[in-house]
Amino acid sequence: MSNSAYIKLVPSSVKEAITTDELKDLFSYYKEIAGKTGDQVGWNYEDSAFPYEIKEKESGKGSWFYLFSNLDRYHAILIGIDTETVIDNEGAERQQAYIQITLPEAATAGDKGKANEFCKFAAKKLQGELHLFNGRIMYFYPRK
C-alpha cells in the first residue's frame, strides 16, 4: 500500500500556490546545496544526498512528476500538486494548495528517508504545514 505526506501551503506560507516547475527548481537547489556541503567536507555528497533523476510523463505535465533511481537502496518517489477546499476559523471556505509526496508500493526504506528529508526541507523553505508519513504534523510557518 502506498504512503503519502503532504505540505500544505497555508495563508502565512511564503507562497499560496506552487507549480511543478517551481518544485523541480527546489529539488535542483537542494541538490546544489548538498554538493556545496560535500565540497566543504571533501566528499561527493551530492549524489548520495539526492540519488534521483526527475522524470515526467506527458499525462502528468503540470500536476505531477516522479523521482527515479537506479541505485540498489532507492527506487522512486511521486510528487504532485493539487488544491483542496478548507474552512478557516471564521467559517469561510477557501482554496488551499498542497504538495503530495507519495511512496509507491515498490519504495524502499531509503526512499522514505530521502522523502522525509526533502519534505522537511521544502516545508521550511515554503513555510508550510507538513503532514508526515506517520500522521504527525510539523508547522514551519509563523503562528500567532
Summary of the structure (lengths in Angstrom):
residues: 144
radius of gyration: 15.8
end to end distance: 37.3
largest distance: 54.1
contacts: 398
relative contact order: 0.24
helix: 33%
strand: 31%
